[in-house]
Structures are given as structure tokens and as C-alpha cells.
Amino acid sequence: MDCENCAFFEYDEDDETYYCSIDMDEDDYARFVSSGYRACPFFRNGDEYAVVRHQI
């Protein structure tokens, strides 16, 4: 998965950088970092038109 296409990848104007805005607590983050995920389990396609293209 590519973070740049994720709906949770947001730009922070104050810091002038992108970050992941998924709401994780410390336990969730520890499980995520220590697991062997090959792809992010929280990825959600940020392309709003993907559903429309799929229906056509």
C-alpha cells in the first residue's frame, strides 16, 4: 500500500508535512509496529471516484 493514496494521509499546514491521521492508542501502535504486516491494515483508498469507476 502507498500512504500517498490513503485517505488517512493528511497534510498539516502548521508543520508543513504529511502524517497518518488514523486514531491509534499506544497498544494499537505497539501491535502494528511489532506485527509482520506487509500492508497497512488501516489503508483506505482516498480516491473518491474509485467506486463510481467500478460501477461503470
C-alpha distance (Angstrom), angle and dihedral (degrees) to the residues before:
residue distance angle dihedral
M1 . . .
D2 3.75 . .
C3 3.81 116.4 .
E4 3.79 91.6 -150.2
N5 3.82 89.7 67.6
C6 3.81 95.1 45.4
A7 3.80 121.4 109.7
F8 3.82 89.7 -137.4
F9 3.83 94.2 56.8
E10 3.80 102.6 99.6
Y11 3.77 135.9 173.9
D12 3.81 118.7 -120.9
E13 3.80 109.2 -151.6
D14 3.82 93.2 -164.3
D15 3.81 94.0 56.0
E16 3.82 93.6 28.7
T17 3.79 91.3 -134.8
Y18 3.79 140.7 102.3
Y19 3.80 123.0 -110.5
C20 3.79 140.6 172.6
S21 3.80 109.3 -98.9
I22 3.81 97.5 -166.2
D23 3.80 110.5 134.5
M24 3.83 105.4 -120.1
D25 3.77 128.7 160.0
E26 3.82 122.7 -146.6
D27 3.81 93.9 -89.9
D28 3.81 92.8 51.0
Y29 3.80 91.2 47.9
A30 3.82 92.5 48.8
R31 3.82 90.9 51.1
F32 3.80 91.1 47.1
V33 3.82 94.4 49.7
S34 3.80 95.6 43.4
S35 3.81 95.8 44.9
G36 3.77 125.4 90.5
Y37 3.81 96.4 -120.5
R38 3.77 112.1 158.9
A39 3.80 90.0 -168.3
C40 3.77 130.8 29.7
P41 3.83 110.1 -94.6
F42 3.81 90.0 -151.3
F43 3.81 96.3 55.7
R44 3.79 114.5 131.6
N45 3.76 120.0 177.8
G46 3.80 109.0 -111.8
D47 3.80 92.4 -158.6
E48 3.80 102.8 112.6
Y49 3.80 92.3 -166.5
A50 3.82 97.3 52.8
V51 3.80 91.9 93.6
V52 3.81 92.3 49.9
R53 3.80 92.6 49.5
H54 3.79 89.1 48.9
Q55 3.83 91.6 54.0
I56 3.80 94.5 51.1
